[in-house]
Amino acid sequence: MFASQGEVVIEGDHARGISYTNEVARTGDGTELRVTGTYEDRYIRRNGRWGFSFRKFTQLHSQTI
């Protein structure tokens, strides 16, 4: 897997960002796929620690390898 973090915007205890990924996955029948996409993330800080409050994956491209 290759992942690259884009810009993260912090507003108090909330933040948002987009990351880009290129992954290899194997389906249940053994087919291997290369998938490129983005993760749209929202984060929240609770008790001084950051965590995800929302994550959405959007597939941009997929091919059988």
GROMACS elastic network, one bead per residue, 0.5 to 0.9 nm:
[ bonds ]
;  ai    aj funct       b0    kb
    1    21     6  0.71075   500
    1    22     6  0.58466   500
    1    24     6  0.65236   500
    2    20     6  0.82427   500
    2    21     6  0.55583   500
    2    22     6  0.51717   500
    2    23     6  0.63847   500
    3    19     6  0.68711   500
    3    20     6  0.55669   500
    3    22     6  0.65146   500
    3    23     6  0.83386   500
    4    18     6  0.89416   500
    4    19     6  0.55683   500
    4    20     6  0.51611   500
    4    21     6  0.64305   500
    5     8     6  0.80285   500
    5    17     6  0.78777   500
    5    18     6  0.65699   500
    5    20     6  0.64347   500
    5    21     6  0.88335   500
    6    17     6  0.66261   500
    6    18     6  0.53900   500
    6    19     6  0.51953   500
    6    20     6  0.72838   500
    7    16     6  0.84234   500
    7    17     6  0.57479   500
    7    18     6  0.66174   500
    7    19     6  0.81038   500
    8    15     6  0.67536   500
    8    16     6  0.56416   500
    8    18     6  0.71790   500
    9    14     6  0.85717   500
    9    15     6  0.53815   500
    9    16     6  0.54248   500
    9    17     6  0.63490   500
   10    13     6  0.74542   500
   10    14     6  0.60515   500
   10    16     6  0.67637   500
   10    17     6  0.88959   500
   10    43     6  0.88555   500
   11    14     6  0.52987   500
   11    15     6  0.57061   500
   11    16     6  0.85893   500
   12    15     6  0.76441   500
   12    45     6  0.85254   500
   13    43     6  0.82087   500
   13    44     6  0.56723   500
   13    46     6  0.75790   500
   13    48     6  0.89697   500
   13    50     6  0.84238   500
   14    42     6  0.73844   500
   14    43     6  0.56646   500
   14    45     6  0.63952   500
   14    50     6  0.87792   500
   15    41     6  0.83717   500
   15    42     6  0.57516   500
   15    44     6  0.64586   500
   15    45     6  0.85144   500
   16    40     6  0.77174   500
   16    41     6  0.56204   500
   16    43     6  0.60017   500
   16    44     6  0.89045   500
   17    39     6  0.82722   500
   17    40     6  0.61664   500
   17    41     6  0.52878   500
   17    42     6  0.64956   500
   17    43     6  0.83073   500
   18    38     6  0.66875   500
   18    39     6  0.55669   500
   18    41     6  0.59889   500
   18    42     6  0.88065   500
   19    37     6  0.85963   500
   19    38     6  0.56017   500
   19    39     6  0.52010   500
   19    40     6  0.67908   500
   19    41     6  0.79131   500
   20    36     6  0.76860   500
   20    37     6  0.59482   500
   20    39     6  0.63981   500
   21    35     6  0.79962   500
   21    36     6  0.56792   500
   21    37     6  0.54699   500
   21    38     6  0.60475   500
   21    39     6  0.77759   500
   22    34     6  0.70263   500
   22    35     6  0.57174   500
   22    37     6  0.66602   500
   22    38     6  0.88920   500
   23    33     6  0.80900   500
   23    34     6  0.56415   500
   23    35     6  0.52206   500
   23    36     6  0.64126   500
   23    37     6  0.86005   500
   24    32     6  0.68432   500
   24    33     6  0.55569   500
   24    35     6  0.62323   500
   24    36     6  0.89213   500
   24    65     6  0.87865   500
   25    31     6  0.82149   500
   25    32     6  0.56222   500
   25    33     6  0.52359   500
   25    34     6  0.64662   500
   25    35     6  0.74616   500
   26    29     6  0.79059   500
   26    30     6  0.56259   500
   26    31     6  0.54797   500
   26    33     6  0.62724   500
   27    30     6  0.52897   500
   27    31     6  0.53235   500
   27    32     6  0.64949   500
   27    33     6  0.78058   500
   28    31     6  0.74293   500
   31    64     6  0.71822   500
   31    65     6  0.78979   500
   32    63     6  0.85844   500
   32    64     6  0.58894   500
   32    65     6  0.55842   500
   33    62     6  0.65922   500
   33    63     6  0.55489   500
   33    65     6  0.55640   500
   34    61     6  0.81645   500
   34    62     6  0.56185   500
   34    63     6  0.54247   500
   34    64     6  0.64177   500
   34    65     6  0.66306   500
   35    59     6  0.70439   500
   35    60     6  0.76768   500
   35    61     6  0.58337   500
   35    63     6  0.67367   500
   35    64     6  0.89089   500
   36    58     6  0.87302   500
   36    59     6  0.61212   500
   36    60     6  0.55481   500
   36    61     6  0.51369   500
   36    62     6  0.63478   500
   37    57     6  0.69205   500
   37    58     6  0.54730   500
   37    61     6  0.67315   500
   37    62     6  0.87725   500
   38    56     6  0.81278   500
   38    57     6  0.57323   500
   38    58     6  0.53193   500
   38    59     6  0.66890   500
   38    60     6  0.73831   500
   39    55     6  0.65040   500
   39    56     6  0.55041   500
   39    58     6  0.64657   500
   39    59     6  0.89582   500
   40    54     6  0.79506   500
   40    55     6  0.56792   500
   40    56     6  0.51557   500
   40    57     6  0.65110   500
   40    58     6  0.80010   500
   41    52     6  0.70235   500
   41    53     6  0.77073   500
   41    54     6  0.56343   500
   41    56     6  0.66308   500
   41    57     6  0.88819   500
   42    51     6  0.85762   500
   42    52     6  0.59618   500
   42    53     6  0.54900   500
   42    55     6  0.65372   500
   43    50     6  0.64999   500
   43    51     6  0.54545   500
   43    53     6  0.50950   500
   43    54     6  0.69167   500
   43    55     6  0.88703   500
   44    49     6  0.81554   500
   44    50     6  0.55985   500
   44    51     6  0.55749   500
   44    52     6  0.62744   500
   44    53     6  0.59586   500
   45    48     6  0.59306   500
   45    49     6  0.52177   500
   45    51     6  0.63845   500
   45    52     6  0.88190   500
   46    49     6  0.53774   500
   46    50     6  0.64954   500
   46    51     6  0.78374   500
   47    50     6  0.85205   500
   52    55     6  0.70266   500
   59    62     6  0.74489   500
